[in-house]
Amino acid sequence: MMDVLYFAWLRERIGLPKERIETQAQTVAELVEELRAREERYALAFSDLAAVRVAVDQELTDFDAPLAGAREVAFFPPMTGG
């Protein structure tokens, strides 16, 4: 089991701030594919991965990052500096 967190417009599109899921995904990319296949709202939220950043256990990473042992995956839009 792992926690999946959604921030900003991803949370708005999916309609949840977080959920606990059971997954067989080996990488973040595989997890995204599993989520996309669930419902249209997930497919919409993850339609443009160039506009999505990901962190595994609060470490910024890439979509090819392994999920072995991960407890949390967070998806969010790119941060803008200021």
N, C-alpha and C positions, 0 to 999 in steps of 0.2 A: 504493500500500500504506500502511496505517496500523495502528498498534498500538491495540487496544481493551483497556482494563484494567477489571477488576471487583473491587470491594471489599466486605468484610463479607458480609451475607447474599446479595448478588447473586452473589458468587464461589461461595458454597455452593450456590446453586440451579443455576447454570450449570455448575459443576464445574471452572472454569478461573480462574486469576488474571489471565491475559492471553492474547490471541491476535492474530495478524497477519492482517488481512483486506484483500481487494480489494473496493472498493465504488464504486457509481455514485451514492451518496447525495449530495445537495447540501446537506442540513441534518442536524442531529443527529436530528430527528424522523424523517426518511427512513431514516437508519441504524437507528434503533430498529425501524422497520417491517420492514426487511430482516432484522434479527436475529430478531424475533418469528416471521417466516415460516420460519425455519430448522428449528426443532425445538420441541417442547412446553416443554422446560426454559427456553428463551429467552422464550417467550410467558409462562410463569409468572413469570419474573424481572422482566419489564417489564409485568406486568398492571396495576400501579398506579403510573403515572408521578408522581403526587403524592408518592410515597414515595421518589423517586429524584432525585438531583442529578447534574449533569454538568459536566465541565471539558474544554475543548478546549485542547490544548497547555498544560496546567496553569493555565488561566484559568477560573474559575467562570463559567458562562454558562447560557443557556436552551436549550430544545429547538429553537427556531427559528434557532439560530446556524448560520452557514454553515460548511461543512467544507472549502472551497477552500484547498488548501495545508496543511491540518492534518496533523500527523504522529502525534498521539495523542489519543484520546478516553477519558476515564475516567468510569465510572459508580459511584456510591456513595450510601449512605443519607444523609439530612440529619445534619449534625454536631450534637451536643448540647454546650452550653457547660458549664463547671464551674469 
